[in-house]
């Protein structure tokens, strides 16, 4: 099942642009930026730390893989 993040499209686009500036230029830049934006939203969501950790750990691993 795919997770759905409730964030206005405008905000998501701004977050993607922000993280594009932080990531190196490569073919997987957009995918990495989307993952970073989703991780950012989760970290700011106010969910319990255990849930945030469980959801962001795989994202962090994938970001490391995409940005190497």
N, C-alpha and C positions, 0 to 999 in steps of 0.2 A: 504494500500500500504506500502510495506516495504521500509525503507530508505536505500540508498546505500552510503557508505563512501568510497571515493577514497583515499586509503592509500595503499602503497605497502605491500604485505603480510609479508615480512620480518620485516617491521616496526611495523605492528600490532602484530606479535608474540613477538617482543621485549617489546612492551608496555604491553601486557598480562603478560609476565614474570615479568616485573617490578611491576605491581599491585598485582600479586600473592604474592610477597614478602611483600606487605603492608597489605594484608588481612589475617584474621585468617584462619586456616585450617578447612575446612568443606566441605560437599558434594556439595555445590553450588559455590565453589571457582571459577571455570572456568567461569561460567555465570557472576558472580560479576566482575571478572577481565575483561571480554569483555566489559561490560557496562562501567567500569571505563576507559578503553582504548578509547572507543567511545566518552565519555565525555571529555577526555583529548584532543582528536583531534578537537572536536567542540570548546573548549575553546581557542585553538591555531589557529583556522581557520581564524580569522579576520572578521568574519561575524558581522553584527550589534548586539550590546548587547541585544536588545529586542528579536531577533531571537535566539541567544545563550541561553538566559534565558528560553525561551519557550521550547526549545528542551532539555535542561539539567535538568530542574526541575523534570520531570517525572523520568529521570535516577537517580537523586539524591534520590528521594523517594524509588525507587526500590533498590538502593544500601544500603540504611539504612535498609530496610526490609531483604535483603539477608545477611547482615553482623551482624545482631543482634543475 
